[in-house]
Amino acid sequence: MRALHWLRWNDLQTEDDVEYPFAKPVGAWQLGERGEGAYMGIQKAIPKYLFFDIDGTIVTEGYQGRIIPDSFYETLHALQEKGHLCFINTGRAFSEVGEEIRSLGFDGYICGCGTYILYHNEELFAKTFPYTLGNDIIETIEQAQLEWILEGQKDVYYGDFDYVTHIGDFKKEHLSLMPEHSIILKKEERKNIPFDKFCICIGKDSNFELFHQKFKEDLAFIDRGNGLYEVMPIDCSKASGIRFLEEHFGIAHEDTIAIGDSANDLAMLSYAGYSIAMGNSSKEILPVVDYVTTDILDDGIYHAMKHLHLI
């Protein structure tokens, strides 16, 4: 009998020619004495479930402006044509996911660090702070003199004061890009607000420890540097969103792949079956990933998917 060949996706390749980051596909062609292909029970390759961060992973940020590389459009469509499912997994609330992302055709969204999950426009999971807890959070934020943004499924909320920290930059961006969903709250209006997560930033007169000590048993804090924290319910994260979908759809853990670039991606990169860091990633995530690809503008996602033989 001559050499055994494996069917990988739609291509026939010799077993020795392929480096497999995952398990070998099931099914084979056996060549007969005359070289004819004999079918030996080919099965479809198992689809992967890919989870993409947005900022710094799909879309550039900072001085470059907001650019989605042309190669990403092609890569996303190629993955879906192969039967893989592609999800956004972002710290942004769903209200902050702009049309530039929604128009790409993702299969689903994990938003607000696992607080809101959609699959083909069907809401699978939603966790909003109860009004009693939310009111206590807002009141304590103000006592601690922290700057803040409250992030909900439909809107984001700011105070009517002058912001002097990084959150002021968020406020300007939101008022420019999504003014109809950016709500400015007067002091007397800051009660019973529907929000899933929030950000706080430390100013020169802030008392972060006052806030942290009061809520450290109920809330998870992600330190984004320069006094900025993302805050969400303690049982929610980008990893919990992946875990929910695994349980909901019966997904094998080893078939999950996470791609990110910054500290708020640590949870999903540490959790996923396989993890990829962008070449432009912050250094703290590099020790936990399986593979580092090229920068976002050097077609990092395309090269990562080629490395994994997914496209």
C-alpha positions in Angstrom: 0.0 0.0 0.0 1.3 3.4 -0.9 1.5 6.5 1.3 -1.6 7.5 3.4 -3.0 11.0 2.7 -5.1 13.0 5.0 -8.0 15.2 3.9 -7.6 18.6 5.6 -10.6 20.9 4.9 -10.9 20.8 1.1 -7.2 20.0 0.3 -5.4 16.7 0.0 -1.9 16.9 1.5 0.6 14.3 2.6 0.7 13.8 6.3 4.4 14.8 6.5 3.7 18.1 4.8 1.4 19.5 7.4 2.2 20.9 10.9 -1.0 20.6 12.9 -1.5 23.0 15.8 -4.7 21.0 16.6 -5.6 17.3 16.4 -5.4 15.8 12.9 -8.6 15.8 11.0 -10.7 12.7 10.9 -10.9 10.6 7.7 -8.4 9.6 5.1 -7.8 8.6 1.5 -6.0 5.4 1.0 -4.1 5.0 -2.3 -4.5 1.6 -4.1 -1.8 -0.2 -6.0 -2.6 1.8 -9.1 -2.8 5.1 -7.2 -6.6 5.3 -7.2 -8.1 7.1 -4.2 -10.1 4.7 -2.0 -12.5 6.4 0.4 -12.0 5.5 4.1 -14.7 7.3 5.9 -14.1 11.0 5.6 -15.8 13.3 8.1 -16.2 17.0 8.0 -13.4 18.9 9.9 -14.5 20.1 13.3 -15.3 23.8 13.3 -13.5 26.2 15.5 -15.0 29.0 17.6 -13.0 32.2 17.4 -13.3 35.1 19.8 -11.9 38.5 18.6 -11.2 41.5 20.7 -11.9 44.8 18.9 -9.5 47.6 19.8 -5.9 46.8 18.8 -7.0 43.5 17.4 -9.5 44.2 14.6 -9.4 48.0 14.6 -6.3 50.2 15.1 -6.3 52.8 17.9 -4.3 55.8 18.9 -2.5 58.1 16.5 -3.3 55.9 13.5 -7.0 56.5 13.8 -9.5 53.7 13.4 -8.5 51.4 10.6 -9.7 47.8 9.8 -7.1 46.1 7.6 -8.4 45.0 4.3 -7.1 41.5 5.0 -9.4 41.1 7.9 -12.5 41.3 5.8 -11.2 38.5 3.6 -10.0 36.5 6.6 -13.4 36.7 8.4 -15.3 35.6 5.3 -12.9 32.8 4.6 -13.2 31.4 8.1 -17.0 31.5 7.9 -16.9 29.8 4.5 -14.9 27.0 6.1 -17.6 26.5 8.7 -15.9 28.3 11.7 -18.0 30.6 13.9 -16.6 34.0 14.7 -17.5 36.1 17.7 -16.6 39.5 19.0 -15.5 39.4 22.6 -15.1 42.9 23.9 -15.0 45.0 27.0 -17.3 47.4 25.2 -21.0 47.3 26.0 -23.1 46.4 23.0 -24.2 50.1 22.7 -20.5 50.9 22.0 -20.1 48.4 19.2 -20.3 50.6 16.2 -21.7 49.9 12.7 -18.1 49.5 11.4 -18.0 46.2 13.5 -21.7 45.2 13.3 -21.6 45.4 9.5 -18.8 42.8 9.2 -21.2 39.9 9.8 -20.0 38.2 13.0 -21.9 35.2 14.2 -22.3 36.7 17.7 -21.1 39.1 20.3 -19.8 38.8 23.9 -20.0 42.4 25.2 -19.3 44.2 28.4 -16.7 41.6 29.6 -19.2 38.8 29.5 -22.3 40.7 30.7 -24.2 40.5 27.4 -24.2 37.7 24.8 -25.9 37.7 21.4 -25.9 34.9 18.8 -27.3 35.8 15.3 -29.3 38.6 16.9 -30.7 36.3 19.6 -30.0 37.4 23.2 -28.6 34.5 25.1 -27.4 36.1 28.3 -27.8 39.6 29.9 -26.7 40.8 33.3 -27.5 44.3 34.3 -26.7 45.7 37.8 -29.9 45.7 40.0 -31.0 49.3 40.6 -30.2 49.1 44.3 -26.6 48.0 43.7 -26.3 50.4 40.8 -27.4 53.3 42.8 -25.0 52.4 45.6 -22.1 52.1 43.1 -22.9 55.6 41.6 -23.2 57.2 45.1 -19.9 55.7 46.3 -18.1 56.7 43.0 -19.1 60.2 43.7 -18.1 60.0 47.4 -14.7 58.7 46.2 -14.4 61.5 43.7 -13.7 59.2 40.8 -14.5 60.0 37.2 -16.8 57.5 35.6 -18.7 56.2 32.6 -21.6 53.8 32.9 -22.0 51.3 30.0 -25.3 49.7 29.1 -26.8 47.6 26.3 -28.4 50.6 24.7 -26.7 53.7 26.0 -23.6 55.0 27.8 -23.9 57.6 30.6 -21.6 60.4 31.7 -21.9 63.1 34.3 -22.5 66.8 33.4 -19.1 67.9 34.9 -15.8 68.6 33.2 -13.7 65.4 32.8 -9.9 65.8 33.3 -8.8 62.1 33.1 -8.8 59.6 30.2 -12.5 59.1 30.5 -12.9 62.6 29.1 -11.4 61.2 25.9 -14.0 58.5 25.8 -16.7 61.1 26.4 -15.5 63.2 23.4 -15.4 60.1 21.2 -18.8 58.8 22.2 -20.4 62.2 21.7 -18.9 62.4 18.3 -19.5 58.9 17.1 -22.7 57.9 18.9 -24.4 61.1 20.2 -27.9 59.5 20.2 -26.6 56.8 22.7 -24.5 59.1 24.9 -26.5 60.4 27.8 -25.3 63.2 30.0 -26.8 62.9 33.5 -27.3 65.7 35.9 -26.7 64.9 39.6 -30.4 64.5 40.3 -30.8 62.1 37.4 -28.2 59.5 38.5 -30.5 56.9 39.9 -32.0 53.7 38.5 -29.6 53.7 35.5 -29.5 50.4 33.4 -25.8 49.6 33.1 -23.9 46.3 32.8 -20.3 47.5 33.6 -18.5 50.8 34.0 -15.1 52.5 34.0 -13.6 54.7 36.7 -10.5 56.8 36.6 -8.4 58.1 39.5 -7.9 61.9 39.7 -5.7 63.9 42.0 -8.4 64.1 44.8 -9.8 60.6 44.3 -10.0 57.9 47.1 -9.9 54.7 45.1 -9.4 52.5 48.2 -12.7 53.8 49.6 -14.5 52.4 46.5 -12.4 49.3 46.1 -12.8 48.2 49.7 -16.5 48.6 49.7 -17.1 46.5 46.5 -14.1 44.2 46.2 -16.3 41.2 47.1 -18.9 42.0 44.4 -17.0 43.5 41.5 -14.1 42.6 39.3 -11.5 45.3 38.6 -9.3 45.3 35.5 -6.4 47.7 35.8 -5.9 49.4 32.4 -3.0 51.6 33.6 -2.8 55.3 34.3 -5.5 55.1 37.0 -8.1 53.6 34.7 -10.2 50.6 35.7 -12.8 48.5 34.0 -15.3 47.2 36.5 -18.0 44.5 36.1 -19.8 41.9 38.2 -17.3 39.6 39.9 -18.6 36.5 38.0 -18.4 38.1 34.6 -15.4 38.3 32.2 -14.4 37.7 28.7 -13.6 34.1 29.8 -17.1 33.6 31.4 -18.6 34.6 28.1 -16.7 31.8 26.3 -17.6 29.3 29.0 -21.3 30.2 28.7 -21.2 29.5 24.9 -19.3 26.2 25.5 -22.1 25.1 27.8 -24.9 26.5 25.8 -23.8 24.9 22.5 -21.8 21.9 23.8 -18.6 23.3 22.4 -15.4 21.3 23.1 -13.0 23.6 25.0 -10.1 22.7 22.7 -12.1 24.1 19.8 -12.1 27.6 21.2 -9.5 30.2 20.0 -9.1 33.7 21.5 -7.3 36.6 19.8 -6.4 39.8 21.7 -3.8 42.5 22.5 -4.2 44.0 26.0 -4.8 43.5 29.7 -8.6 43.2 29.5 -8.0 40.2 27.2 -6.0 38.2 29.8 -9.0 36.3 31.1 -10.1 35.0 27.7 -6.5 34.4 26.5 -5.7 32.4 29.7 -9.0 30.4 29.4 -9.4 29.6 25.7 -8.3 26.3 24.2 -5.8 28.2 22.0 -4.7 31.8 22.4 -3.1 34.3 20.0 -1.6 37.7 20.8 -1.3 40.4 18.2 2.2 41.6 17.4 1.3 45.0 18.8 0.2 43.5 22.2 1.1 44.8 25.6 3.9 42.8 27.2 1.9 41.4 30.1 -0.3 39.1 28.0 2.6 37.5 26.1 3.5 34.8 28.7 -0.1 33.3 28.6 -0.6 32.9 24.9 0.2 30.0 22.6 1.2 32.1 19.6 2.2 35.7 18.8 1.3 36.9 15.3 2.3 40.1 13.5 1.0 43.6 14.1 -2.6 44.5 13.2 -1.4 46.6 10.2 0.9 43.8 9.1 -2.2 41.5 8.6 -1.8 39.8 12.0 -5.1 38.0 12.0 -4.7 36.7 8.5 -1.2 35.3 9.3 -2.4 33.7 12.5 -5.3 31.9 10.7 -2.9 30.7 8.0 -0.5 29.5 10.7 -3.4 27.4 12.2 -4.4 26.1 8.7 -7.9 27.5 9.3 -8.0 29.3 5.9 
